[in-house]
Amino acid sequence: MCKETTYLQNPDVALREEDESGSLLFNPDTGEVLIINDTARFIWELCKDGATMDEIIREFGTGYENLPENLKEDVDSYISVMTKGGFIGSK
């Protein structure tokens, strides 16, 4: 049985809220800064205690209306960028 990947925030990464349209994530391990929008921020917050892709998609369904048909691909793209930058990890 294959367990689905759980995504977790890197505890060393700092979040700085800029304004209502975006925030910054800073990874002190790499010195990289990532500018994120509300969608990425929502994903980031869900990863605080760990979340699978299915859980993230499900939470979008309860938190937002008029979701795009390609939501899973969009979420996967955000997760990929955040993972490659070391802002979130997986287990």
KAJO-V200919 format. One record per residue. RES is the residue in three letters. SS is DSSP state (hx for helix, st for strand, lp for the rest). PSI is psi as a letter, one per 40 degrees, with the letter a starting at -180 (999 if undefined). BURIAL is # if it has 16 or more other C-alpha atoms within 10 Angstrom, else .. Layout:
res->RES ss->SS psi->PSI burial->BURIAL
res->RES ss->SS psi->PSI burial->BURIAL
This chain:
res->MET ss->lp psi->h burial->.
res->CYS ss->lp psi->h burial->.
res->LYS ss->lp psi->h burial->.
res->GLU ss->lp psi->i burial->.
res->THR ss->lp psi->h burial->.
res->THR ss->st psi->h burial->#
res->TYR ss->st psi->h burial->#
res->LEU ss->st psi->i burial->#
res->GLN ss->st psi->i burial->#
res->ASN ss->lp psi->h burial->#
res->PRO ss->lp psi->e burial->.
res->ASP ss->lp psi->e burial->.
res->VAL ss->lp psi->h burial->#
res->ALA ss->st psi->i burial->.
res->LEU ss->st psi->h burial->#
res->ARG ss->st psi->h burial->.
res->GLU ss->st psi->h burial->.
res->GLU ss->st psi->d burial->.
res->ASP ss->st psi->a burial->.
res->GLU ss->lp psi->e burial->.
res->SER ss->lp psi->e burial->.
res->GLY ss->st psi->i burial->.
res->SER ss->st psi->i burial->#
res->LEU ss->st psi->h burial->#
res->LEU ss->st psi->h burial->#
res->PHE ss->st psi->h burial->#
res->ASN ss->st psi->h burial->#
res->PRO ss->lp psi->d burial->.
res->ASP ss->lp psi->d burial->.
res->THR ss->lp psi->e burial->.
res->GLY ss->lp psi->e burial->.
res->GLU ss->st psi->i burial->.
res->VAL ss->st psi->h burial->#
res->LEU ss->st psi->h burial->.
res->ILE ss->st psi->h burial->.
res->ILE ss->st psi->i burial->#
res->ASN ss->lp psi->a burial->.
res->ASP ss->hx psi->d burial->.
res->THR ss->hx psi->d burial->.
res->ALA ss->hx psi->d burial->#
res->ARG ss->hx psi->d burial->#
res->PHE ss->hx psi->d burial->.
res->ILE ss->hx psi->d burial->#
res->TRP ss->hx psi->d burial->#
res->GLU ss->hx psi->d burial->.
res->LEU ss->hx psi->d burial->#
res->CYS ss->lp psi->e burial->#
res->LYS ss->lp psi->d burial->.
res->ASP ss->lp psi->e burial->.
res->GLY ss->lp psi->h burial->#
res->ALA ss->st psi->i burial->#
res->THR ss->st psi->i burial->#
res->MET ss->hx psi->d burial->#
res->ASP ss->hx psi->d burial->.
res->GLU ss->hx psi->d burial->.
res->ILE ss->hx psi->d burial->#
res->ILE ss->hx psi->d burial->#
res->ARG ss->hx psi->d burial->.
res->GLU ss->hx psi->d burial->.
res->PHE ss->hx psi->d burial->#
res->GLY ss->hx psi->d burial->.
res->THR ss->hx psi->d burial->.
res->GLY ss->hx psi->e burial->.
res->TYR ss->lp psi->i burial->.
res->GLU ss->lp psi->i burial->.
res->ASN ss->lp psi->f burial->.
res->LEU ss->lp psi->i burial->.
res->PRO ss->lp psi->i burial->.
res->GLU ss->lp psi->d burial->.
res->ASN ss->lp psi->f burial->.
res->LEU ss->hx psi->d burial->.
res->LYS ss->hx psi->d burial->.
res->GLU ss->hx psi->d burial->.
res->ASP ss->hx psi->d burial->.
res->VAL ss->hx psi->d burial->#
res->ASP ss->hx psi->d burial->.
res->SER ss->hx psi->d burial->.
res->TYR ss->hx psi->d burial->#
res->ILE ss->hx psi->d burial->#
res->SER ss->hx psi->d burial->.
res->VAL ss->hx psi->d burial->.
res->MET ss->hx psi->d burial->#
res->THR ss->hx psi->d burial->#
res->LYS ss->hx psi->d burial->.
res->GLY ss->lp psi->e burial->#
res->GLY ss->lp psi->e burial->#
res->PHE ss->lp psi->d burial->#
res->ILE ss->st psi->i burial->#
res->GLY ss->st psi->a burial->#
res->SER ss->st psi->i burial->.
res->LYS ss->lp psi->999 burial->.
